[in-house]
Amino acid sequence: MAPDDPIPSFLSLRPQRKARKSTKPQAPALPQLSFDLTPAAAPQPAPVPAKPIVTKPVVAEPIVYTVRQLIAELRQHVEGAYTGLLNVEGEISNCRPAASGHIYFTLKDGDAQLPVVLFRRQASLLGFKPKDGMQVEARGRISVYETRGQLQLIAESLRPRGEGALQMAFEQLKRRLKAEGLFDRPRKPLPPFPRCVGIVTSPTGAALQDIIHVVRRRHARLNLLVYPAVVQGPQCPASVAAGIRWFNAHPERVDLILVARGGGSLEDLAGFNDEVLARVIAGSALPVVAAIGHEIDHTIADFVADLRAPTPSAAAELVTAAQHRIEERVLSLERRVLRAGEFHILRARQRLQRLSAEQVLARVQDAVGRREQRVDELRFRLSGAVDRRMRNRVNRLAALEVRLRRHDPTLRLSLANRRLANADARLKRIAGEITARRQSRLAHAGARLEALSPLAVLNRGYAIIYLESDTGKSTILRDAAVAEPNQQIRARLARGSVRATITETVTS
């Protein structure tokens, strides 16, 4: 919708209903009644009809809407009439941030008011916190909230109106970023001798010309690579952030980044008070120098940059400071070296003039005497060290002799022999005791074994009968029913065995 287009009237939003199909018979249209309010002439007696005719009026059936149908059609007509984005200016009232992140408020202008909803995604991109009484400009789409049946604006963006509102948004964003520690992070140092500087600025602005003029005057060999950006208006933050990202994507081309813009009002510099741009500058791998506005101007970009320059020209001087001053530094050092050399030569000449042959000889003799004294002192120290070392060796040898006597092998051998004899006696005694116990246990076990031996049973007159088969195998005969007459058996006695033939078997 163009700004000059007339605002559609709500009368034009009256629904043009289509004829509905109905299974009921269509009633005839009502006759059009007209009324004449002018005074009538003298009444004439109406003729009395011969037979009165009675007619019944036909009533048309009204169209019945449900509330949902009516609201839905109104929403369709409203959204169809206002298809584009609208900018609505007013004062915020009844601002209610929800736990979901959405923000609900009302725009007021005199007695008129319009509900506005700012969803979470758009609210997270705001650089300020909406408050009651703030004058703002909302950009969004007109719609109808069916649940309540009310007209509302679904805002896509929100920006404060007036310098006071911009300053409030600036202070709110500044406090929030400072609480996050974005202003206190370690700053990256600038390279002292950059080869190329990436400049993010308007290619037609005066700031770029000032930078070029200063660089050509102070360091003509420094290369400048310009990224054309929009430095004013709503496209400014995204454009400048894109330039910083591009230079970081090509770090081999530049050594540092310079964001520059000339002076202006608070509204002109509002693009550099953007949170997204501030985070891009803080996250840059290359050092960023901010030269925005004049010295009295301060933006969020100045606080997060690695270095702030009061003006674009001052930024160019800071970038080329090392190269510009190196010649002055060399000349200063050369003058200092020359002065120091002249001073040392002058002092040497003065000392030489004060010296005579006798003084030189006396000084030589004194020097020789000090050296001889030093030699004597070292000789005394050497003699004392040798004596101490010999005494230490003698004391150590005496201590070793005492230890050796304590560890005499003959004494240790005799002690070992006594211990061996004692151990041998104990071993023999223990072996005898163990042998006696084992013999006693063996005799006891033999007696028990003898008592349980089958031979002892056989000695008492019993015998073991084996039944012999044709295959040569013998089995013990335990049941007489198994044996048959004329079958060979073998009887095992206490001493020897006998063979016999079965003549009769008795099972009872």
Secondary structure, DSSP 8 states (H G I E B T S, - for coil): --TTS----GGGGS--------SS-------------S---S-------SS---------------HHHHHHHHHHHHHHH--S-EEEEEEEEEEEE-TTS-EEEEEEETTEEEEEEE-HHHHTT-SS---TT-EEEEEEEEEEETTTTEEEEEEEEEEE-SHHHHHHHHHHHHHHHHHHTSSSS------SS-SEEEEEE-TTSHHHHHHHHHHHHH-TT-EEEEEE---SSTTHHHHHHHHHHHHHH-TTT-SEEEEEE----TTTTGGGG-HHHHHHHHT-SS-EEEEES-TT---HHHHHSSEE-SSHHHHHHHHTHHHHHHHHHHHHHHHHHHHHHHHHHHHHHHHHHH--HHHHHHHHHHHHHHHHHHHHHHHHHHHHHHHHHHHHHHHHHHHHHHHHHHT-HHHHHHHHHHHHHHHHHHHHHHHHHHHHHHHHHHHHHHHHHHHH-HHHHHHTT--EEEEE-TTS-EEE---TTT--TT-EEEEE-SSSEEEEE-------
